[in-house]
Amino acid sequence: MDLNFPRHPHYLLVILERSLTDLASGIRRGQVSAREATDHYLQRSRRLQPELNAYTALDDRAMKRADHIDHEVSLGRDPGTLAGIPLAIKDLIDQEGAITTCGSGFYRFQPERSAIVVQRLEAAGAIIIGRTGLHEFAFGFSSENHWFGPVRNPWDTTTSPGGSSGGSGGSTGGS
């Protein structure tokens, strides 16, 4: 398998067309930066948010984490199997430094530490770029949330991507 990433004006788009395994490998080899990949997905998520409403929050700390991954690579260290892979978590899962809402208009929890799944993802080099929308308290099937607004299906924005993980579906389908 050819993992050489060409440097031409659209090389990042070529890279992002490959698998996440290839992207992580390219980041670990220093052929593409975690910053570039993270910036690409954050910009895309921001651009699509008004139409899809897939996120309850996007996390600007992601760029700092991407820079950390790139620094580790520059020192010859392996940042992990998910090196620099941008991803989002459901706003039901605690992440240190981010408010967990569970899709509720009144529940606001500031966790002192991240859930084990987040700890493991980050230890493997993943970069959390945001928190995805859901049906309130994940108790429903449509992701029609009257506090944050409805999540929209990226393939047909007149419909729901389903629930309670509609934000996850919407953000993935819109990528």
Buried (B, 14 or more C-beta within 10 A) or exposed (E): EEEEBEEEEEBBEEBBEBEBEBBBBBBBEEBBBBBBBBBBBBEBBEEBBEEBBBBBBBBEEBBEBBBBBBEBBEEEEEBBBBBBBBBBBBBBBBBEEBBBBBBBEEEEEEBEEBBEEBBEBBEBBBBBBBBBBBBBEBEBEBBBBEEBEBBBBBEEBEEBBBBBBBBBBBBBBBB
